[in-house]
């Protein structure tokens, strides 16, 4: 599992929480099906709906993706 990355678009806040609990915020990044109306109409709304700290939200919104792309050293470790 430590070599996989996942996007946050899972269609249900409970599923997103399960994904975070199972894989951790370091393996999940913002995902969306925008512009297709298949759930959250605002990208990131599922992340915003959870009671996460500012650091965890930043990690999900952009930190994990930047790290995965090799554009940022992790400051979230």
Secondary structure, 3 states (H helix, E strand, C coil): CCCCCEECCCCCHHHHHHHHHHHCHHHEECCCCCCCCCCCCCCCHHHHHCCCCHHHHHHHHHHHHHHHCCCCCCCCC
